[in-house]
Amino acid sequence: MFDDDFIFDTFVSKDVVLVIPGFRLGIFSHFVVEDQSIAPTNVAFYDILKALEFVKSEIYNFGGDKLKMTILGHSYGGTITAMLTFSTRLNYDLRIQRQIEDAGYPNYGRAVLREPLFQNVKVSEFMNSPKKIPILTGCTNLEFDHEPEYIPLASVFGFENEKECEEKYRNDLKTGRFDRGNHTDKTQAIVIPTKMRVDKNLENGIPAYLYEYTYPKHGKHGNDLYYLMGIHPFEEDENEIHLKQIYRNMIINFVKNGNPGDGFEISDIEKSKYYNVYWNETSGERPKMKEEFEKMINDYWLKEMMEYDRNITQMKQNKSIREMRYSPLNVDSYSPYQPSYIVSSFLLLLLVFFAGYFIGKCYIRNDRVLYLRLDGNNYENFKNQIL
């Protein structure tokens, strides 16, 4: 599958030992049953963890350093890399110093987010606890724009109100309120989680380098892997000869020094800085840092839709409170601290007071009449005065 000469030229000649582990794929990779005593979930990850343990114990025999391990993954491999470094369940003693994710999916259709290897939560929550490992990650600007496949993005991105958010997204597309450009659901399913992972690392003070490959000739998903591994080969034009070298240097520099070099800077949350991997001999354009990585779709999903999701949650909570307060069938809605109860109690006490007062008055009058009647003196005069 791999071109040995190509890999030697990319990695070994730069004093980097490349290890390509084998692991189970397809149904044998993430076969899922409810009872894991029958068959464990995420078998592929057990294979990969064993491979990492082997590298840790044996890499010195190949001239490597177990304290300087970097994990690199593309596409499905990028997902594996992300899951390993965001899981709070996995052993922190793997000695991974850096991670490189290229165009990774957010999950395996939920199968990956399951105990015991991974906390069983939404994708957005899963990313809340990244390990203290610097990251280099990115994608191409086209990815799957040639594949208009339907994907439930609100679910993929981990919104709390999936149904409402998905309906809003589809309606905004239909009415033209949201312009996603040429990006399909499948491309957005790569771009948005990429930005989410970068931001989560930055929020926790972990260096995160973000890039985007924007040269259009071979900008589809997987094309850039040719520059590193020699797979999916194509005939290079005058610009791609340089882009191949840029790509290689970017990866090798990060593996060896923790910095991609060539003017590459750490990203930030607000400006969303990224390294634009582009080369044009005719115009003289070269790779450089830019701001506002995929601004249009990131603003829509990570700002507007997140606010919409929070508002829907708040509306549901308010509605639930009102139903609890006024429902006559809900015993839990009865509270001595509700304003309506306080007013009712006050009126009841007032009624009891006046009732007692009038009863008392009547009792006192009858008592005087009885007294006068027994006394017998001026009964009629006293009765007229009293009554």
FINU-779386 format. One record per residue (C-alpha): y, x, z; residue in three letters; residue number from 1. Coordinates in pm, 1 decimal. Layout:
REC         py         px         pz   code   pos
REC          Y          X          Z    ALA   NUM
...
***
This chain:
REC         py         px         pz   code   pos
REC        0.0        0.0        0.0    MET     1
REC      245.1      275.6       93.6    PHE     2
REC      351.7      568.3     -120.5    ASP     3
REC      264.5      874.2       88.9    ASP     4
REC      501.5     1102.6     -101.5    ASP     5
REC      785.5      853.7      -55.2    PHE     6
REC      723.1      826.1      320.1    ILE     7
REC      697.0     1203.5      354.0    PHE     8
REC     1030.5     1244.6      179.4    ASP     9
REC     1197.8      975.7      392.2    THR    10
REC     1062.6     1055.2      738.2    PHE    11
REC      845.0     1363.9      774.2    VAL    12
REC     1084.9     1594.1      591.3    SER    13
REC     1349.3     1487.6      846.8    LYS    14
REC     1125.1     1575.0     1144.9    ASP    15
REC     1040.6     1212.4     1220.2    VAL    16
REC      678.3     1115.0     1286.6    VAL    17
REC      609.3      771.5     1136.2    LEU    18
REC      325.8      563.1     1283.3    VAL    19
REC      219.4      244.9     1101.6    ILE    20
REC       -5.8       36.5     1331.0    PRO    21
REC     -257.8     -211.5     1196.0    GLY    22
REC     -269.9     -557.5     1354.1    PHE    23
REC     -428.1     -890.7     1279.3    ARG    24
REC     -249.9    -1128.6     1042.6    LEU    25
REC     -261.3    -1495.6      948.5    GLY    26
REC     -456.9    -1734.0     1169.6    ILE    27
REC     -607.6    -1439.3     1355.2    PHE    28
REC     -258.5    -1315.2     1439.0    SER    29
REC     -115.8    -1617.5     1620.2    HIS    30
REC     -399.7    -1864.1     1653.5    PHE    31
REC     -303.0    -2113.5     1924.6    VAL    32
REC     -517.9    -2325.9     2154.0    VAL    33
REC     -411.4    -2495.4     2476.0    GLU    34
REC     -672.5    -2318.6     2689.8    ASP    35
REC     -613.8    -1945.0     2652.0    GLN    36
REC     -942.4    -1866.1     2823.0    SER    37
REC    -1099.0    -1970.7     2491.8    ILE    38
REC     -871.7    -1754.4     2277.6    ALA    39
REC     -544.7    -1584.1     2375.7    PRO    40
REC     -224.2    -1671.1     2195.6    THR    41
REC      -38.4    -1400.6     2000.3    ASN    42
REC     -340.0    -1175.4     1944.7    VAL    43
REC     -131.5     -962.3     1706.7    ALA    44
REC       93.0     -859.5     1993.6    PHE    45
REC     -202.1     -737.1     2197.5    TYR    46
REC     -294.9     -520.4     1897.7    ASP    47
REC       60.0     -383.4     1876.6    ILE    48
REC       83.8     -318.1     2250.2    LEU    49
REC     -241.9     -122.8     2233.0    LYS    50
REC     -101.6       76.5     1941.5    ALA    51
REC      214.4      157.0     2138.7    LEU    52
REC        6.1      271.6     2434.3    GLU    53
REC     -195.9      494.5     2202.7    PHE    54
REC      119.9      646.1     2053.6    VAL    55
REC      257.0      703.3     2401.3    LYS    56
REC      -53.5      896.1     2507.8    SER    57
REC     -130.3     1083.1     2182.6    GLU    58
REC      193.1     1141.2     1990.4    ILE    59
REC      244.0     1488.3     2136.7    TYR    60
REC      -64.3     1599.9     1940.6    ASN    61
REC      131.0     1522.6     1623.1    PHE    62
REC      452.3     1693.5     1730.4    GLY    63
REC      617.0     1378.6     1865.5    GLY    64
REC      787.5     1296.7     2195.9    ASP    65
REC      665.5      991.6     2390.1    LYS    66
REC     1008.8      958.2     2551.1    LEU    67
REC     1176.0      911.1     2212.3    LYS    68
REC      982.0      624.4     2059.5    MET    69
REC     1170.7      393.0     1824.3    THR    70
REC     1020.4       68.0     1697.5    ILE    71
REC     1116.2      -46.7     1349.1    LEU    72
REC     1033.9     -376.2     1181.6    GLY    73
REC     1130.1     -562.4      866.7    HIS    74
REC     1100.4     -940.9      815.7    SER    75
REC      790.9    -1044.5     1015.4    TYR    76
REC      796.9     -695.8     1163.2    GLY    77
REC     1161.8     -745.8     1260.7    GLY    78
REC     1058.3    -1055.2     1452.8    THR    79
REC      787.9     -857.7     1632.3    ILE    80
REC     1041.4     -591.0     1724.5    THR    81
REC     1285.5     -849.4     1861.2    ALA    82
REC     1018.5    -1029.8     2062.0    MET    83
REC      897.7     -706.9     2221.3    LEU    84
REC     1244.6     -603.4     2330.9    THR    85
REC     1367.3     -944.4     2452.7    PHE    86
REC     1057.7    -1044.9     2647.9    SER    87
REC     1089.5    -1025.1     3026.1    THR    88
REC      710.0    -1034.5     3064.3    ARG    89
REC      618.8     -708.4     2891.9    LEU    90
REC      578.7     -367.6     3050.1    ASN    91
REC      908.1     -178.7     3062.5    TYR    92
REC      723.0      153.2     3071.4    ASP    93
REC      659.5      164.6     2696.4    LEU    94
REC      931.8      430.4     2670.4    ARG    95
REC     1097.7      265.6     2371.9    ILE    96
REC     1434.3      434.7     2333.4    GLN    97
REC     1569.2      239.4     2035.2    ARG    98
REC     1486.1      -52.9     1810.7    GLN    99
REC     1556.3     -126.0     1444.9    ILE   100
REC     1530.7     -483.3     1317.1    GLU   101
REC     1579.2     -561.7      951.5    ASP   102
REC     1593.6     -928.0      843.6    ALA   103
REC     1374.7    -1059.1     1124.9    GLY   104
REC     1294.3    -1425.9     1174.2    TYR   105
REC     1380.6    -1582.9     1511.4    PRO   106
REC     1023.7    -1684.0     1600.7    ASN   107
REC      678.5    -1767.7     1466.0    TYR   108
REC      727.8    -2139.5     1446.6    GLY   109
REC      737.3    -2145.6     1829.8    ARG   110
REC      387.6    -2001.4     1866.3    ALA   111
REC      529.7    -1670.6     1982.7    VAL   112
REC      728.1    -1815.9     2272.5    LEU   113
REC      437.6    -1871.0     2505.7    ARG   114
REC      306.9    -1719.5     2825.2    GLU   115
REC      178.7    -1474.4     2931.3    PRO   116
REC      355.2    -1231.8     2694.6    LEU   117
REC      673.7    -1431.4     2642.5    PHE   118
REC      874.4    -1674.6     2851.4    GLN   119
REC      823.5    -2027.6     2717.4    ASN   120
REC     1186.6    -2123.6     2652.1    VAL   121
REC     1417.3    -2199.5     2360.6    LYS   122
REC     1512.8    -1911.3     2131.6    VAL   123
REC     1871.8    -1913.5     2259.9    SER   124
REC     1747.5    -1876.9     2620.0    GLU   125
REC     1486.4    -1618.4     2523.7    PHE   126
REC     1764.4    -1383.8     2413.3    MET   127
REC     1944.6    -1395.4     2748.8    ASN   128
REC     1766.0    -1092.4     2895.6    SER   129
REC     1752.8     -803.4     2647.3    PRO   130
REC     1606.4     -473.4     2757.4    LYS   131
REC     1846.2     -181.0     2786.2    LYS   132
REC     1752.9      -51.7     2442.0    ILE   133
REC     2018.0       23.7     2173.8    PRO   134
REC     1967.7     -174.2     1855.0    ILE   135
REC     2035.0     -122.8     1484.7    LEU   136
REC     1996.0     -448.8     1295.0    THR   137
REC     2109.8     -619.2      978.5    GLY   138
REC     2018.6     -804.2      661.4    CYS   139
REC     2112.5     -840.5      296.8    THR   140
REC     2379.9    -1087.3      191.0    ASN   141
REC     2140.1    -1275.3      -37.9    LEU   142
REC     1805.3    -1275.7      147.9    GLU   143
REC     1645.1    -1611.3       51.4    PHE   144
REC     1933.1    -1771.4     -137.2    ASP   145
REC     1690.9    -1810.1     -426.8    HIS   146
REC     1457.0    -2026.4     -212.9    GLU   147
REC     1611.9    -2365.0     -116.8    PRO   148
REC     1349.4    -2442.7      145.5    GLU   149
REC     1423.4    -2704.7      413.2    TYR   150
REC     1419.8    -2561.0      766.4    ILE   151
REC     1515.5    -2751.8     1086.0    PRO   152
REC     1785.4    -2503.6     1179.9    LEU   153
REC     1905.3    -2678.0     1497.2    ALA   154
REC     1555.1    -2636.3     1636.1    SER   155
REC     1522.1    -2278.9     1509.1    VAL   156
REC     1848.3    -2176.9     1677.7    PHE   157
REC     1750.4    -2341.8     2005.6    GLY   158
REC     2015.4    -2612.8     2042.9    PHE   159
REC     1960.3    -2848.8     2334.8    GLU   160
REC     2025.9    -3163.3     2130.7    ASN   161
REC     1823.2    -3073.7     1823.7    GLU   162
REC     1820.6    -3418.0     1662.1    LYS   163
REC     2195.4    -3478.3     1689.7    GLU   164
REC     2287.2    -3125.3     1577.8    CYS   165
REC     2052.4    -3140.0     1279.9    GLU   166
REC     2198.5    -3476.0     1175.5    GLU   167
REC     2550.8    -3335.5     1198.5    LYS   168
REC     2455.1    -3032.0      987.7    TYR   169
REC     2294.5    -3240.8      712.8    ARG   170
REC     2585.2    -3484.7      710.7    ASN   171
REC     2842.5    -3203.1      698.5    ASP   172
REC     2660.1    -3056.1      398.8    LEU   173
REC     2647.6    -3393.3      225.1    LYS   174
REC     3015.7    -3471.7      278.3    THR   175
REC     3130.3    -3118.3      198.2    GLY   176
REC     3273.6    -3066.8      544.8    ARG   177
REC     3065.2    -2750.6      584.4    PHE   178
REC     3059.7    -2503.1      298.2    ASP   179
REC     2769.4    -2265.4      348.2    ARG   180
REC     2838.5    -2090.1       20.0    GLY   181
REC     2518.7    -1998.7     -160.6    ASN   182
REC     2322.1    -1956.8      160.4    HIS   183
REC     2007.7    -2164.3      194.4    THR   184
REC     1851.7    -2276.0      521.2    ASP   185
REC     1612.0    -1983.1      501.4    LYS   186
REC     1890.9    -1726.6      466.9    THR   187
REC     2082.2    -1881.4      756.4    GLN   188
REC     1763.2    -1865.5      963.1    ALA   189
REC     1790.4    -1486.4      932.4    ILE   190
REC     2167.5    -1431.6      946.5    VAL   191
REC     2247.1    -1645.0     1253.5    ILE   192
REC     1977.0    -1501.2     1485.9    PRO   193
REC     2083.3    -1152.3     1374.2    THR   194
REC     2434.4    -1219.8     1502.0    LYS   195
REC     2295.5    -1385.8     1816.4    MET   196
REC     2085.2    -1079.8     1902.1    ARG   197
REC     2378.8     -844.6     1849.1    VAL   198
REC     2606.2    -1053.9     2072.5    ASP   199
REC     2346.4    -1080.2     2349.5    LYS   200
REC     2309.0     -702.5     2354.6    ASN   201
REC     2684.6     -649.3     2359.3    LEU   202
REC     2730.0     -904.1     2640.1    GLU   203
REC     2490.7     -694.8     2847.9    ASN   204
REC     2661.9     -364.6     2767.8    GLY   205
REC     2390.2     -247.5     2527.3    ILE   206
REC     2502.1      -66.0     2207.9    PRO   207
REC     2439.3     -277.9     1898.1    ALA   208
REC     2496.7     -158.9     1542.4    TYR   209
REC     2518.1     -427.8     1274.0    LEU   210
REC     2502.8     -381.3      897.0    TYR   211
REC     2484.8     -592.3      582.0    GLU   212
REC     2356.8     -478.4      244.1    TYR   213
REC     2587.9     -638.9      -13.5    THR   214
REC     2502.2     -469.5     -343.0    TYR   215
REC     2397.5     -772.7     -552.4    PRO   216
REC     2156.4     -625.6     -807.2    LYS   217
REC     1863.8     -599.0     -565.7    HIS   218
REC     1986.7     -789.5     -263.0    GLY   219
REC     1697.6    -1027.4     -205.0    LYS   220
REC     1475.1    -1027.3       99.5    HIS   221
REC     1255.7     -717.3       99.3    GLY   222
REC     1432.8     -530.0     -181.4    ASN   223
REC     1595.8     -289.0       62.7    ASP   224
REC     1256.2     -192.8      204.2    LEU   225
REC     1201.7        8.6     -112.3    TYR   226
REC     1462.3      262.2        0.1    TYR   227
REC     1259.9      345.0      312.6    LEU   228
REC      894.2      284.7      233.8    MET   229
REC      875.2      284.7     -144.7    GLY   230
REC      726.4      -66.1     -164.5    ILE   231
REC      856.3     -339.4     -399.0    HIS   232
REC      978.3      -64.6     -636.3    PRO   233
REC     1247.9     -116.5     -897.4    PHE   234
REC     1436.1      107.6    -1135.9    GLU   235
REC     1744.7      240.1     -961.0    GLU   236
REC     2083.9      228.6    -1129.1    ASP   237
REC     2359.4      484.7    -1070.3    GLU   238
REC     2475.0      305.5     -754.8    ASN   239
REC     2133.1      245.9     -603.3    GLU   240
REC     2054.2      616.6     -615.1    ILE   241
REC     2332.6      662.5     -359.9    HIS   242
REC     2245.6      347.1     -165.4    LEU   243
REC     1891.8      476.0     -112.2    LYS   244
REC     2029.4      789.3       49.3    GLN   245
REC     2274.0      588.6      262.5    ILE   246
REC     1991.9      366.2      384.3    TYR   247
REC     1768.5      658.9      469.9    ARG   248
REC     2042.1      848.2      652.7    ASN   249
REC     2139.3      537.4      848.0    MET   250
REC     1785.6      487.8      980.4    ILE   251
REC     1700.0      853.5     1042.0    ILE   252
REC     2028.5      926.9     1221.6    ASN   253
REC     1975.8      631.2     1452.9    PHE   254
REC     1616.4      732.4     1528.9    VAL   255
REC     1711.0     1090.8     1609.6    LYS   256
REC     2059.3     1057.9     1760.8    ASN   257
REC     2112.6      693.3     1853.3    GLY   258
REC     2401.1      665.0     1606.3    ASN   259
REC     2362.7      570.8     1236.9    PRO   260
REC     2649.1      806.7     1142.4    GLY   261
REC     2854.7      797.6      819.8    ASP   262
REC     3142.0      608.2      985.2    GLY   263
REC     2912.2      348.1     1144.3    PHE   264
REC     3062.1      193.8     1461.8    GLU   265
REC     2923.2      -24.9     1737.5    ILE   266
REC     2984.2     -392.8     1666.5    SER   267
REC     3183.1     -627.6     1890.9    ASP   268
REC     3161.0     -999.1     1962.3    ILE   269
REC     3509.4    -1119.9     1869.1    GLU   270
REC     3576.1     -918.5     1553.5    LYS   271
REC     3209.5     -915.9     1453.1    SER   272
REC     3234.5     -567.8     1303.1    LYS   273
REC     2960.4     -456.3     1067.8    TYR   274
REC     2879.8     -171.9      830.2    TYR   275
REC     2903.1     -287.6      469.8    ASN   276
REC     2631.1     -105.0      274.6    VAL   277
REC     2778.3     -102.0      -74.9    TYR   278
REC     2836.8      155.3     -348.0    TRP   279
REC     3013.9      125.9     -683.0    ASN   280
REC     3067.5      432.2     -898.8    GLU   281
REC     3308.0      248.7    -1129.9    THR   282
REC     3546.0      109.4     -867.5    SER   283
REC     3499.4      393.6     -621.1    GLY   284
REC     3396.0      158.3     -338.9    GLU   285
REC     3184.5      313.8      -65.2    ARG   286
REC     3009.3      196.9      254.2    PRO   287
REC     3256.9      123.5      534.5    LYS   288
REC     3312.8      -81.4      847.4    MET   289
REC     3434.6     -437.6      799.9    LYS   290
REC     3505.5     -735.1     1024.8    GLU   291
REC     3392.1    -1098.8     1035.8    GLU   292
REC     3024.0    -1067.0      949.6    PHE   293
REC     2925.7    -1384.3      758.1    GLU   294
REC     3219.2    -1558.6      925.8    LYS   295
REC     3183.8    -1899.5      760.2    MET   296
REC     2830.6    -1978.2      874.5    ILE   297
REC     2854.0    -1791.6     1205.4    ASN   298
REC     3167.4    -1984.1     1307.0    ASP   299
REC     3001.4    -2310.2     1213.5    TYR   300
REC     2677.6    -2254.7     1407.6    TRP   301
REC     2786.5    -2032.9     1695.7    LEU   302
REC     3123.0    -2195.5     1767.3    LYS   303
REC     3160.4    -2545.4     1623.1    GLU   304
REC     2797.8    -2653.0     1656.5    MET   305
REC     2759.8    -2500.1     2001.5    MET   306
REC     3065.1    -2693.7     2120.9    GLU   307
REC     2927.9    -3010.3     1960.9    TYR   308
REC     2594.7    -2952.2     2135.5    ASP   309
REC     2768.1    -2912.1     2473.0    ARG   310
REC     2970.7    -3230.1     2415.9    ASN   311
REC     2657.2    -3429.0     2333.0    ILE   312
REC     2493.4    -3302.3     2651.0    THR   313
REC     2799.6    -3401.5     2855.9    GLN   314
REC     2808.7    -3748.1     2698.8    MET   315
REC     2442.4    -3802.0     2783.7    LYS   316
REC     2502.4    -3692.0     3142.0    GLN   317
REC     2802.9    -3924.2     3179.4    ASN   318
REC     2607.6    -4214.9     3032.3    LYS   319
REC     2320.3    -4147.3     3267.9    SER   320
REC     2556.3    -4147.8     3567.2    ILE   321
REC     2710.7    -4479.6     3462.6    ARG   322
REC     2369.3    -4638.8     3415.5    GLU   323
REC     2256.2    -4517.8     3756.8    MET   324
REC     2573.9    -4648.3     3921.1    ARG   325
REC     2574.2    -5000.8     3779.9    TYR   326
REC     2209.2    -5078.6     3720.5    SER   327
REC     2091.1    -5345.5     3978.9    PRO   328
REC     1730.8    -5234.1     3929.0    LEU   329
REC     1793.0    -4870.9     4013.5    ASN   330
REC     1762.5    -4814.6     4385.8    VAL   331
REC     1881.8    -4455.9     4350.5    ASP   332
REC     2216.6    -4578.4     4218.3    SER   333
REC     2302.2    -4723.0     4560.9    TYR   334
REC     2519.2    -4478.5     4748.3    SER   335
REC     2740.6    -4537.1     5056.7    PRO   336
REC     2996.2    -4304.6     4900.4    TYR   337
REC     3060.7    -4507.5     4586.3    GLN   338
REC     3411.4    -4665.0     4574.4    PRO   339
REC     3275.1    -5013.5     4497.4    SER   340
REC     3059.1    -5003.1     4809.9    TYR   341
REC     3351.6    -4896.5     5029.9    ILE   342
REC     3568.5    -5186.6     4907.4    VAL   343
REC     3284.9    -5436.6     4954.1    SER   344
REC     3218.4    -5308.7     5305.3    SER   345
REC     3585.8    -5336.1     5396.6    PHE   346
REC     3608.6    -5695.6     5270.1    LEU   347
REC     3293.0    -5787.2     5460.6    LEU   348
REC     3431.9    -5642.3     5783.8    LEU   349
REC     3759.0    -5825.5     5727.2    LEU   350
REC     3572.6    -6152.7     5675.4    LEU   351
REC     3373.5    -6101.5     5995.0    VAL   352
REC     3694.2    -6026.5     6184.5    PHE   353
REC     3871.5    -6344.1     6072.6    PHE   354
REC     3561.1    -6554.2     6126.4    ALA   355
REC     3535.7    -6421.9     6478.9    GLY   356
REC     3902.8    -6483.8     6536.2    TYR   357
REC     3891.0    -6848.3     6430.1    PHE   358
REC     3568.4    -6912.4     6616.5    ILE   359
REC     3726.7    -6757.4     6921.8    GLY   360
REC     4032.6    -6976.5     6887.6    LYS   361
REC     3819.9    -7284.8     6860.6    CYS   362
REC     3613.0    -7180.5     7159.2    TYR   363
REC     3922.0    -7117.5     7370.8    ILE   364
REC     4068.6    -7459.9     7278.8    ARG   365
REC     3748.3    -7641.1     7366.0    ASN   366
REC     3729.1    -7451.5     7691.2    ASP   367
REC     4080.8    -7565.2     7789.8    ARG   368
REC     4008.2    -7924.2     7694.0    VAL   369
REC     3693.7    -7916.3     7903.5    LEU   370
REC     3882.3    -7763.3     8194.8    TYR   371
REC     4154.4    -8023.4     8180.3    LEU   372
REC     3900.5    -8295.7     8149.0    ARG   373
REC     3728.0    -8183.2     8465.1    LEU   374
REC     4055.0    -8133.8     8646.3    ASP   375
REC     4175.7    -8478.5     8551.9    GLY   376
REC     4546.9    -8400.4     8576.2    ASN   377
REC     4774.7    -8503.9     8291.8    ASN   378
REC     4485.6    -8486.1     8049.0    TYR   379
REC     4661.1    -8666.4     7764.6    GLU   380
REC     4983.4    -8462.2     7792.9    ASN   381
REC     4801.0    -8129.8     7792.2    PHE   382
REC     4578.0    -8240.2     7507.8    LYS   383
REC     4879.0    -8331.4     7295.4    ASN   384
REC     5048.1    -7997.7     7369.5    GLN   385
REC     4741.6    -7797.4     7283.8    ILE   386
REC     4642.8    -7993.2     6975.8    LEU   387
***
